[in-house]
């Protein structure tokens, strides 16, 4: 992947330890019912399903549907970037601090036909201050299938008040179920 310096952790950046409360090997629920990325109730959403690997990585998958097309028969690049962002965001949720996407770099390696299931693996590669560095790779139709998309991201830690001012006030950080809307 051709990455800018903005998504590469500085030399010597430590990889964080998993948070003691991060689930290991467990499915991660949706942020809320109508989340475009992971919400099961969104009619045209990705319905991305994810599992925590080890507290610093996530395995996720979604199947490209007709509603996700750009060119006829192919996934829209913005939808693929959204899937990568969603899976990367689940990694920082495991760190148990509120983060937002600061930068997302996406390399489209292969066209992704409608009907393809993408298997996405994500990993935190380092944390420095408020910055978390992450990487992801999406493979077609199998865990060892051809690589279709690669992504690198910089997420920035924000105060919980960010979600109170700009969202629903929860931001998925409490780990509690608020009316069936927040990642348990």
KABELWO-V52496 format. One record per run of one state. SS is the DSSP state (H for helix, E for strand, - for the rest). FROM is the first residue (numbers start at 1). TO is the last residue. If there is no record, write none. Layout:
BEGIN
SS,FROM,TO
SS,FROM,TO
END
This chain:
BEGIN
-,1,4
H,5,7
-,8,26
E,27,28
-,29,48
E,49,52
-,53,56
E,57,63
-,64,65
H,66,68
E,69,69
-,70,73
E,74,75
-,76,76
H,77,94
-,95,98
E,99,108
-,109,112
E,113,113
-,114,116
E,117,128
-,129,130
E,131,140
-,141,146
E,147,157
-,158,160
H,161,166
-,167,184
END
